[in-house]
Amino acid sequence: MYFKNEDHKERFLELLEKYNRVYDGLIENEYGAAFYILSADNEIWSKSRNYIDIDGIDFETMLQEKDFSTGYAVLVKLAANLFNGNFTEDIAPIELCCCLDGESNFKVALAALQIRKYKISLEEITTSLGRPKRITSEEVQELKKKGFTQERAARELNVSISTIRRNWGGV
């Protein structure tokens, strides 16, 4: 599965876990597709994160209150339509071809469609990450004691720097 970067992967997995959207090892299609898009990069994530809660995702308010570029607005509307087919603003296929900001956002749109259409296992995602599902603070602390920098520890454990930073302070 395509991810824009390690932070995208990490945010996506954290959302699935936080909102319990994996059942019998399979990612819930509707939430999975929406979470995948909304976690794609810092720009879209910083504007959408406060509209996600245990009761759902408030796309209507998000689009009214936040100023998205044309391309990001198309992605958010796609997420809303994949999440809830009753969303008031439809997306024309031509918008996916012409309006998205860059090739990477087009790939995000395609992957979100796949998540919505097919049953994707969490194992497939975590295996594609090339790292264990979880690391422990103890693992990070051990590397810290050995004199590793945060960047080197992230490479060693094959995780993002933000994961290392969260576990760097101590046990």
Secondary structure as a PSIPRED ss2 file (coil, helix, strand):
# PSIPRED VFORMAT (PSIPRED V4.0)

   1 M C   1.000  0.000  0.000
   2 Y C   1.000  0.000  0.000
   3 F C   1.000  0.000  0.000
   4 K C   1.000  0.000  0.000
   5 N C   1.000  0.000  0.000
   6 E H   0.000  1.000  0.000
   7 D H   0.000  1.000  0.000
   8 H H   0.000  1.000  0.000
   9 K H   0.000  1.000  0.000
  10 E H   0.000  1.000  0.000
  11 R H   0.000  1.000  0.000
  12 F H   0.000  1.000  0.000
  13 L H   0.000  1.000  0.000
  14 E H   0.000  1.000  0.000
  15 L H   0.000  1.000  0.000
  16 L H   0.000  1.000  0.000
  17 E H   0.000  1.000  0.000
  18 K H   0.000  1.000  0.000
  19 Y C   1.000  0.000  0.000
  20 N C   1.000  0.000  0.000
  21 R C   1.000  0.000  0.000
  22 V E   0.000  0.000  1.000
  23 Y E   0.000  0.000  1.000
  24 D C   1.000  0.000  0.000
  25 G C   1.000  0.000  0.000
  26 L E   0.000  0.000  1.000
  27 I E   0.000  0.000  1.000
  28 E C   1.000  0.000  0.000
  29 N H   0.000  1.000  0.000
  30 E H   0.000  1.000  0.000
  31 Y H   0.000  1.000  0.000
  32 G H   0.000  1.000  0.000
  33 A H   0.000  1.000  0.000
  34 A H   0.000  1.000  0.000
  35 F H   0.000  1.000  0.000
  36 Y H   0.000  1.000  0.000
  37 I H   0.000  1.000  0.000
  38 L H   0.000  1.000  0.000
  39 S C   1.000  0.000  0.000
  40 A C   1.000  0.000  0.000
  41 D C   1.000  0.000  0.000
  42 N H   0.000  1.000  0.000
  43 E H   0.000  1.000  0.000
  44 I H   0.000  1.000  0.000
  45 W H   0.000  1.000  0.000
  46 S H   0.000  1.000  0.000
  47 K H   0.000  1.000  0.000
  48 S H   0.000  1.000  0.000
  49 R H   0.000  1.000  0.000
  50 N H   0.000  1.000  0.000
  51 Y H   0.000  1.000  0.000
  52 I E   0.000  0.000  1.000
  53 D E   0.000  0.000  1.000
  54 I C   1.000  0.000  0.000
  55 D C   1.000  0.000  0.000
  56 G E   0.000  0.000  1.000
  57 I E   0.000  0.000  1.000
  58 D C   1.000  0.000  0.000
  59 F H   0.000  1.000  0.000
  60 E H   0.000  1.000  0.000
  61 T H   0.000  1.000  0.000
  62 M H   0.000  1.000  0.000
  63 L H   0.000  1.000  0.000
  64 Q H   0.000  1.000  0.000
  65 E H   0.000  1.000  0.000
  66 K C   1.000  0.000  0.000
  67 D C   1.000  0.000  0.000
  68 F C   1.000  0.000  0.000
  69 S C   1.000  0.000  0.000
  70 T H   0.000  1.000  0.000
  71 G H   0.000  1.000  0.000
  72 Y H   0.000  1.000  0.000
  73 A H   0.000  1.000  0.000
  74 V H   0.000  1.000  0.000
  75 L H   0.000  1.000  0.000
  76 V H   0.000  1.000  0.000
  77 K H   0.000  1.000  0.000
  78 L H   0.000  1.000  0.000
  79 A H   0.000  1.000  0.000
  80 A H   0.000  1.000  0.000
  81 N H   0.000  1.000  0.000
  82 L H   0.000  1.000  0.000
  83 F H   0.000  1.000  0.000
  84 N C   1.000  0.000  0.000
  85 G C   1.000  0.000  0.000
  86 N C   1.000  0.000  0.000
  87 F C   1.000  0.000  0.000
  88 T C   1.000  0.000  0.000
  89 E C   1.000  0.000  0.000
  90 D C   1.000  0.000  0.000
  91 I C   1.000  0.000  0.000
  92 A C   1.000  0.000  0.000
  93 P H   0.000  1.000  0.000
  94 I H   0.000  1.000  0.000
  95 E H   0.000  1.000  0.000
  96 L H   0.000  1.000  0.000
  97 C H   0.000  1.000  0.000
  98 C H   0.000  1.000  0.000
  99 C C   1.000  0.000  0.000
 100 L C   1.000  0.000  0.000
 101 D C   1.000  0.000  0.000
 102 G C   1.000  0.000  0.000
 103 E H   0.000  1.000  0.000
 104 S H   0.000  1.000  0.000
 105 N H   0.000  1.000  0.000
 106 F H   0.000  1.000  0.000
 107 K H   0.000  1.000  0.000
 108 V H   0.000  1.000  0.000
 109 A H   0.000  1.000  0.000
 110 L H   0.000  1.000  0.000
 111 A H   0.000  1.000  0.000
 112 A H   0.000  1.000  0.000
 113 L H   0.000  1.000  0.000
 114 Q H   0.000  1.000  0.000
 115 I H   0.000  1.000  0.000
 116 R H   0.000  1.000  0.000
 117 K H   0.000  1.000  0.000
 118 Y C   1.000  0.000  0.000
 119 K C   1.000  0.000  0.000
 120 I C   1.000  0.000  0.000
 121 S E   0.000  0.000  1.000
 122 L H   0.000  1.000  0.000
 123 E H   0.000  1.000  0.000
 124 E H   0.000  1.000  0.000
 125 I H   0.000  1.000  0.000
 126 T H   0.000  1.000  0.000
 127 T H   0.000  1.000  0.000
 128 S H   0.000  1.000  0.000
 129 L C   1.000  0.000  0.000
 130 G C   1.000  0.000  0.000
 131 R C   1.000  0.000  0.000
 132 P C   1.000  0.000  0.000
 133 K C   1.000  0.000  0.000
 134 R C   1.000  0.000  0.000
 135 I C   1.000  0.000  0.000
 136 T C   1.000  0.000  0.000
 137 S H   0.000  1.000  0.000
 138 E H   0.000  1.000  0.000
 139 E H   0.000  1.000  0.000
 140 V H   0.000  1.000  0.000
 141 Q H   0.000  1.000  0.000
 142 E H   0.000  1.000  0.000
 143 L H   0.000  1.000  0.000
 144 K H   0.000  1.000  0.000
 145 K H   0.000  1.000  0.000
 146 K C   1.000  0.000  0.000
 147 G C   1.000  0.000  0.000
 148 F C   1.000  0.000  0.000
 149 T C   1.000  0.000  0.000
 150 Q H   0.000  1.000  0.000
 151 E H   0.000  1.000  0.000
 152 R H   0.000  1.000  0.000
 153 A H   0.000  1.000  0.000
 154 A H   0.000  1.000  0.000
 155 R H   0.000  1.000  0.000
 156 E H   0.000  1.000  0.000
 157 L H   0.000  1.000  0.000
 158 N C   1.000  0.000  0.000
 159 V C   1.000  0.000  0.000
 160 S C   1.000  0.000  0.000
 161 I H   0.000  1.000  0.000
 162 S H   0.000  1.000  0.000
 163 T H   0.000  1.000  0.000
 164 I H   0.000  1.000  0.000
 165 R H   0.000  1.000  0.000
 166 R H   0.000  1.000  0.000
 167 N H   0.000  1.000  0.000
 168 W H   0.000  1.000  0.000
 169 G C   1.000  0.000  0.000
 170 G C   1.000  0.000  0.000
 171 V C   1.000  0.000  0.000
